[in-house]
Amino acid sequence: MATSIRLAPEIEQRLDFLSAQTGRTKAFYLRQIIEDGLEDMEDYYLAAEVLERVRKGQEKVFSLDEVERDHGLAD
């Protein structure tokens, strides 16, 4: 899928420099950045949604003692 984005000139210059110095394409680095960054963003935003539900009392939470007891891990 083709997608276009606008980059700030200084970011594009850095990307051009990296590409020129390493012989890899700008597309290679953009894919890497997106793949790595997407996982981080998913982790953050999905966790933030759960935290908000916890704060609103909409998400059930368990203490460590409860989890250990329920799974036969308590001393």
C-alpha positions, -999 to 999 in steps of 0.1 A, spaced: 0 0 0 14 34 -10 12 61 17 26 95 16 36 117 46 52 151 49 83 153 69 99 184 85 129 194 63 154 186 91 140 151 95 141 145 58 177 157 57 186 133 85 169 105 66 187 114 34 220 115 52 215 81 68 204 66 35 234 80 17 259 69 44 245 33 46 234 26 11 200 16 22 168 33 9 148 58 28 119 35 24 138 8 43 143 31 72 108 44 72 95 9 73 117 0 102 107 31 121 70 25 115 72 -12 125 92 -5 157 72 26 166 38 10 159 45 -18 185 54 8 211 24 29 203 0 -1 205 15 -10 238 11 25 252 -23 34 239 -40 1 246 -25 1 281 -38 37 286 -73 26 276 -72 -3 302 -59 21 328 -87 45 322 -112 17 325 -96 6 358 -98 42 371 -135 43 362 -141 10 379 -150 -7 346 -121 -32 347 -117 -59 373 -83 -60 390 -67 -86 412 -41 -83 439 -10 -105 437 -22 -124 467 -55 -132 449 -37 -144 418 -13 -166 438 -41 -180 458 -64 -187 429 -36 -204 409 -22 -225 438 9 -204 440 5 -191 476 29 -203 503 
